[in-house]
Amino acid sequence: MKHFLTTAFLLVATYGYTQSQGEKIQFTYDNSGNQIVRQLICISCKDPGGRPANPFSDEDLIESTEHQKISYYPNPVLEQLYIKWYNDENKFVKSVSVYSMSGQLVSSKQNLGEKDNTTVDFLNLPTGTYSVVLFYSNDEKKDLKVIKK
């Protein structure tokens, strides 16, 4: 009974705090019960559709130890990997591919154009180590080792 009352108190306090701030967090789940989307809904804002929750800041990004000007987050990854890079005048990232350790291509993002970041879905991939390869316009390749939990 004591645990029930403690849990109930925390739920009410959290609800009251988020309501007093004018914000509500909404979660979306897949058929297996895994959280796939977290969205911060702003109740008192002018935008009735809400705004997406930013789960991390630039300080959270991990700088690549092998390649300058490439950062990513998180590692190990559960659902999505965020990658940020620097394009210069002579070369830019044109695609990003994910390979299993056996060399099999498991996902790819093409035609990134002038973008300087992307997200890669790892949600449906099995646990293991993957190589995320950035392909540049000058045929250069840079890879990151990422662990999927």
Buried (B, 14 or more C-beta within 10 A) or exposed (E): EEEEEEEEEEEEEEEEEBEEEEBBEEEEEEEEEEEEEEBBBBEEEEEEEBEEEEEEEEEEBEEBEEBEEBBBBBBEBEBBBBBBBEBEEEEBBBBBBBBBEEEEEBBEBEEBEEBEEBEBBBEEBEEEEBBBBBBBEEEEEBBBEBEBE
